Amino acid sequence: MAKTSSNAAPDNLMVLLVPIEDCQLILPDAAVAEIVEFQPTEAASDELPTWYLGRLRWRGLDVPLVSLEGINHNAFFTRSRNLKIIIMHGLAQRDMLPFWAFVAMETPRMNRIEQERLQPMEQEELRQVEKMWCAIDGEPVMIPDLAKIEQQIVALADA
């Protein structure tokens, strides 16, 4: 990591590039608790939205598993044989949701991104889980709105 003064932005950031069905998203590596192999979950109730895939047993905890594609109102496909589950640290709703998880199409890649390689992209309309779109070396990547995703998961518990 490049040296920075205490109030300067870092020159680069360690991120995970995570393939989901229709795009690649970018996550700060500190937001990810663990990456595990895809496994069956406890069945979700028929009253719950289709994007809620059930509860996953992880390290003795029941962790909600969701489809980010499903929240965006896209179909969730399982074409890949390399499905992974990304266990996320709860951020905005940590007291109610210490961990949650989503499905990735394959193993994410760790990458060090220098600030000048990350360029914001214009988007006419953002979907449910999208905070913004950027390009890394010309390739589009989506920055997810983690707080909004957590709010939707927590709202299910309140319903």
Secondary structure, 3 states (H helix, E strand, C coil): CCCCCCCCCCCEEEEEEEEECCEEEEEEHHHEEEEEECCCCECCCCCCCCCEEEEEEECCEEEEEECHHHHCCCCCCCCCCCCEEEEEECCCCCCCCCEEEEEECCCCEEEEEEHHHEEEECCCCCCCCEEEEEEECCEEEEEECHHHHHHHHHHHHHC
